[in-house]
């Protein structure tokens, strides 16, 4: 069973409370439950984490490299400016692991500053705009890639 770290950045611990018209009504616990369930269906061992601390997120990305875990990453606000997160994410993909950037909302349809991702260029792929389902789609893409099938096959 392949291990996947599902890593969430700042303010995602406030899901369900913070701007539900943008991010939806699901809480972080709802996301955790759904994501681990989808992972089990796809034979993926999913570990869901959230932090508001950039250093902790970097440590988790380093852990992914060291333990050979694939990553689903919602860098949240770090998406737009954190070269430290970008460089740690690059280490994941350079190590031959998969990293899917995910967003609940569609950053390109929001404020102009959100349209640029420093992480996207080093990610295997990006899924955005489908709410919590963005995570399901990311896990399906990972499972398909790991199984050698086409990304839409999962």
Beta strands, then each sheet from edge to edge (+ up, - down):
strand 1: 2-8
strand 2: 44-50
strand 3: 70-74
strand 4: 99-103
strand 5: 125-128
sheet 1: 2+ 1+ 3+ 4+ 5+
end
